[in-house]
Amino acid sequence: KAEFLQDQEEHPPFGLRIGVPRQEVALVNLTGGTSGQGQEVYGRTHADVIVQSHLHFLPWYIAGLRAGDFAINCAPT
């Protein structure tokens, strides 16, 4: 993690590890920083956002939730 944070500090905001052109970034995610070492910054493309949405949706669907149902997500995102 220290290497990621150093890379971000030297080459803000994403560091050199971002795998797409910066103009393709559609969403920025930050880690919570709960390790006390700092927050990692991740740039997500539109395709990343779609895949991430499906990954969040799938467990709810498998559990039986359907359109019109109500649920409370108590887990951090």
MDTraj code that builds the backbone (N, CA, C; nanometers):
import mdtraj as md
import numpy as np

residues = "LYS ALA GLU PHE LEU GLN ASP GLN GLU GLU HIS PRO PRO PHE GLY LEU ARG ILE GLY VAL PRO ARG GLN GLU VAL ALA LEU VAL ASN LEU THR GLY GLY THR SER GLY GLN GLY GLN GLU VAL TYR GLY ARG THR HIS ALA ASP VAL ILE VAL GLN SER HIS LEU HIS PHE LEU PRO TRP TYR ILE ALA GLY LEU ARG ALA GLY ASP PHE ALA ILE ASN CYS ALA PRO THR".split()
xyz = np.array([
    [0.0827, -0.1195, 0.0000],
    [0.0000, 0.0000, 0.0000],
    [0.0869, 0.1255, 0.0000],
    [0.1952, 0.1204, 0.0711],
    [0.2830, 0.2375, 0.0774],
    [0.3321, 0.2771, -0.0616],
    [0.3586, 0.1776, -0.1466],
    [0.4038, 0.2067, -0.2835],
    [0.2947, 0.2778, -0.3634],
    [0.1683, 0.2326, -0.3487],
    [0.0565, 0.2983, -0.4170],
    [0.0465, 0.4444, -0.3745],
    [0.0517, 0.4677, -0.2447],
    [0.0361, 0.6033, -0.1928],
    [0.1508, 0.6938, -0.2368],
    [0.2720, 0.6393, -0.2383],
    [0.3865, 0.7179, -0.2841],
    [0.3712, 0.7527, -0.4319],
    [0.3260, 0.6553, -0.5122],
    [0.3030, 0.6779, -0.6550],
    [0.1989, 0.7881, -0.6756],
    [0.0902, 0.7830, -0.5989],
    [-0.0140, 0.8862, -0.6083],
    [0.0397, 1.0232, -0.5704],
    [0.1226, 1.0267, -0.4680],
    [0.1773, 1.1541, -0.4223],
    [0.2709, 1.2144, -0.5277],
    [0.3488, 1.1282, -0.5927],
    [0.4446, 1.1753, -0.6925],
    [0.3786, 1.2077, -0.8264],
    [0.2651, 1.1428, -0.8553],
    [0.1955, 1.1600, -0.9836],
    [0.0447, 1.1690, -0.9597],
    [-0.0016, 1.2783, -0.8969],
    [-0.1433, 1.2889, -0.8613],
    [-0.2337, 1.2979, -0.9841],
    [-0.3600, 1.2630, -0.9708],
    [-0.4209, 1.2067, -0.8499],
    [-0.4161, 1.0541, -0.8457],
    [-0.3937, 0.9870, -0.9620],
    [-0.4045, 0.8412, -0.9683],
    [-0.2708, 0.7684, -0.9614],
    [-0.1625, 0.8394, -0.9754],
    [-0.0332, 0.7741, -0.9881],
    [-0.0160, 0.7227, -1.1302],
    [0.0926, 0.6528, -1.1531],
    [0.1213, 0.6002, -1.2869],
    [0.0505, 0.4682, -1.3142],
    [-0.0118, 0.4092, -1.2137],
    [-0.0709, 0.2760, -1.2299],
    [-0.2079, 0.2764, -1.2975],
    [-0.2635, 0.3938, -1.3256],
    [-0.3934, 0.3977, -1.3927],
    [-0.3767, 0.3389, -1.5327],
    [-0.4663, 0.2501, -1.5704],
    [-0.4506, 0.1745, -1.6944],
    [-0.5252, 0.2292, -1.8140],
    [-0.5841, 0.3475, -1.8005],
    [-0.6596, 0.4084, -1.9110],
    [-0.6202, 0.5556, -1.9207],
    [-0.6455, 0.6177, -2.0355],
    [-0.6226, 0.7625, -2.0439],
    [-0.7113, 0.8366, -1.9429],
    [-0.6589, 0.9407, -1.8836],
    [-0.7333, 1.0131, -1.7792],
    [-0.8665, 1.0669, -1.8290],
    [-0.8775, 1.1000, -1.9575],
    [-1.0041, 1.1525, -2.0096],
    [-1.1131, 1.0460, -2.0135],
    [-1.0778, 0.9184, -1.9957],
    [-1.1782, 0.8113, -1.9919],
    [-1.2320, 0.7862, -1.8513],
    [-1.1771, 0.8522, -1.7516],
    [-1.2229, 0.8332, -1.6135],
    [-1.3600, 0.8983, -1.5977],
    [-1.4580, 0.8171, -1.5550],
    [-1.5955, 0.8642, -1.5381],
    [-1.6343, 0.8769, -1.3909],
    [-1.5622, 0.8060, -1.3039],
    [-1.5946, 0.8048, -1.1613],
    [-1.4652, 0.7869, -1.0842],
    [-1.4528, 0.8552, -0.9724],
    [-1.3354, 0.8417, -0.8867],
    [-1.3800, 0.7798, -0.7549],
    [-1.3124, 0.6705, -0.7160],
    [-1.3378, 0.6058, -0.5877],
    [-1.2171, 0.6249, -0.4977],
    [-1.2427, 0.6425, -0.3691],
    [-1.1373, 0.6501, -0.2688],
    [-1.1554, 0.5368, -0.1704],
    [-1.0442, 0.4814, -0.1217],
    [-1.0554, 0.3865, -0.0118],
    [-1.0883, 0.4659, 0.1138],
    [-1.1312, 0.3962, 0.2168],
    [-1.1752, 0.4629, 0.3386],
    [-1.0640, 0.5246, 0.4208],
    [-0.9402, 0.4807, 0.4000],
    [-0.8299, 0.5328, 0.4789],
    [-0.8251, 0.4778, 0.6197],
    [-0.8981, 0.3676, 0.6435],
    [-0.9068, 0.3142, 0.7799],
    [-0.7777, 0.2482, 0.8266],
    [-0.6852, 0.2209, 0.7351],
    [-0.5577, 0.1608, 0.7764],
    [-0.4686, 0.2634, 0.8450],
    [-0.5036, 0.3920, 0.8299],
    [-0.4219, 0.4975, 0.8870],
    [-0.3045, 0.5362, 0.7993],
    [-0.2916, 0.4725, 0.6833],
    [-0.1789, 0.5004, 0.5942],
    [-0.2135, 0.6025, 0.4871],
    [-0.3403, 0.6289, 0.4641],
    [-0.3823, 0.7213, 0.3604],
    [-0.4870, 0.6579, 0.2709],
    [-0.5440, 0.7382, 0.1835],
    [-0.6493, 0.6910, 0.0939],
    [-0.5930, 0.6643, -0.0451],
    [-0.6278, 0.5481, -0.1002],
    [-0.5933, 0.5181, -0.2386],
    [-0.7011, 0.5773, -0.3288],
    [-0.6613, 0.6254, -0.4459],
    [-0.7524, 0.6865, -0.5422],
    [-0.7606, 0.5960, -0.6643],
    [-0.8834, 0.5656, -0.7060],
    [-0.9049, 0.4802, -0.8227],
    [-0.9930, 0.5519, -0.9233],
    [-0.9482, 0.5574, -1.0476],
    [-1.0277, 0.6137, -1.1555],
    [-1.1015, 0.5029, -1.2272],
    [-1.2320, 0.5146, -1.2390],
    [-1.3157, 0.4121, -1.3037],
    [-1.3704, 0.4648, -1.4361],
    [-1.3702, 0.3788, -1.5377],
    [-1.4299, 0.4136, -1.6667],
    [-1.5791, 0.3816, -1.6625],
    [-1.6523, 0.4216, -1.7664],
    [-1.7947, 0.3858, -1.7752],
    [-1.8110, 0.2339, -1.7717],
    [-1.7242, 0.1612, -1.8418],
    [-1.7320, 0.0144, -1.8417],
    [-1.7081, -0.0412, -1.7018],
    [-1.6127, 0.0157, -1.6279],
    [-1.5880, -0.0276, -1.4897],
    [-1.7121, -0.0080, -1.4038],
    [-1.7779, 0.1061, -1.4203],
    [-1.8974, 0.1376, -1.3410],
    [-2.0082, 0.0369, -1.3700],
    [-2.0249, -0.0008, -1.4957],
    [-2.1276, -0.0995, -1.5325],
    [-2.0965, -0.2344, -1.4691],
    [-1.9721, -0.2797, -1.4795],
    [-1.9340, -0.4081, -1.4193],
    [-1.9526, -0.4032, -1.2682],
    [-1.9075, -0.2944, -1.2052],
    [-1.9214, -0.2794, -1.0607],
    [-2.0688, -0.2812, -1.0195],
    [-2.1538, -0.2190, -1.0984],
    [-2.2977, -0.2188, -1.0696],
    [-2.3548, -0.3595, -1.0722],
    [-2.3148, -0.4367, -1.1712],
    [-2.3624, -0.5750, -1.1802],
    [-2.3131, -0.6580, -1.0617],
    [-2.1901, -0.6355, -1.0190],
    [-2.1367, -0.7109, -0.9054],
    [-2.2097, -0.6769, -0.7762],
    [-2.2542, -0.5524, -0.7629],
    [-2.3316, -0.5143, -0.6444],
    [-2.4754, -0.5660, -0.6538],
    [-2.5282, -0.5725, -0.7739],
    [-2.6662, -0.6150, -0.7974],
    [-2.6842, -0.7661, -0.7800],
    [-2.5882, -0.8440, -0.8276],
    [-2.6041, -0.9892, -0.8357],
    [-2.6388, -1.0568, -0.7028],
    [-2.5697, -1.0302, -0.5916],
    [-2.6070, -1.0970, -0.4658],
    [-2.7505, -1.0678, -0.4227],
    [-2.7966, -0.9442, -0.4456],
    [-2.9346, -0.9090, -0.4109],
    [-3.0327, -0.9879, -0.4974],
    [-3.0014, -1.0013, -0.6238],
    [-3.0885, -1.0759, -0.7150],
    [-3.0926, -1.2231, -0.6754],
    [-2.9766, -1.2802, -0.6452],
    [-2.9699, -1.4206, -0.6036],
    [-3.0493, -1.4414, -0.4746],
    [-3.0485, -1.3406, -0.3864],
    [-3.1226, -1.3499, -0.2603],
    [-3.2730, -1.3370, -0.2797],
    [-3.3165, -1.3013, -0.4017],
    [-3.4594, -1.2964, -0.4299],
    [-3.5181, -1.1579, -0.4471],
    [-3.4383, -1.0529, -0.4320],
    [-3.4916, -0.9178, -0.4502],
    [-3.5272, -0.8935, -0.5958],
    [-3.6397, -0.8272, -0.6159],
    [-3.6857, -0.7932, -0.7505],
    [-3.7336, -0.6483, -0.7513],
    [-3.7601, -0.5967, -0.8688],
    [-3.8064, -0.4584, -0.8825],
    [-3.9249, -0.4351, -0.7897],
    [-3.9214, -0.3260, -0.7152],
    [-4.0282, -0.2921, -0.6221],
    [-4.0001, -0.3365, -0.4798],
    [-3.9058, -0.4296, -0.4603],
    [-3.8690, -0.4726, -0.3254],
    [-3.7871, -0.3627, -0.2577],
    [-3.7805, -0.3689, -0.1262],
    [-3.7077, -0.2698, -0.0475],
    [-3.6060, -0.3423, 0.0379],
    [-3.4838, -0.2925, 0.0409],
    [-3.3792, -0.3518, 0.1244],
    [-3.2897, -0.2408, 0.1770],
    [-3.2277, -0.2660, 0.2897],
    [-3.1324, -0.1714, 0.3471],
    [-2.9955, -0.2371, 0.3446],
    [-2.9006, -0.1710, 0.2820],
    [-2.7638, -0.2213, 0.2748],
    [-2.6850, -0.1595, 0.3893],
    [-2.6521, -0.2394, 0.4888],
    [-2.5803, -0.1890, 0.6063],
    [-2.4293, -0.2036, 0.5933],
    [-2.3829, -0.2591, 0.4820],
    [-2.2396, -0.2778, 0.4612],
    [-2.1816, -0.1547, 0.3921],
    [-2.0552, -0.1235, 0.4222],
    [-1.9936, -0.0109, 0.3510],
    [-1.9784, -0.0436, 0.2034],
    [-1.9839, 0.0581, 0.1194],
    [-1.9685, 0.0359, -0.0242],
    [-1.8303, 0.0723, -0.0703],
])
top = md.Topology()
chain = top.add_chain()
for i, resn in enumerate(residues, 1):
    res = top.add_residue(resn, chain, resSeq=i)
    for name in ("N", "CA", "C"):
        top.add_atom(name, md.element.get_by_symbol(name[0]), res)
traj = md.Trajectory(xyz[None], top)
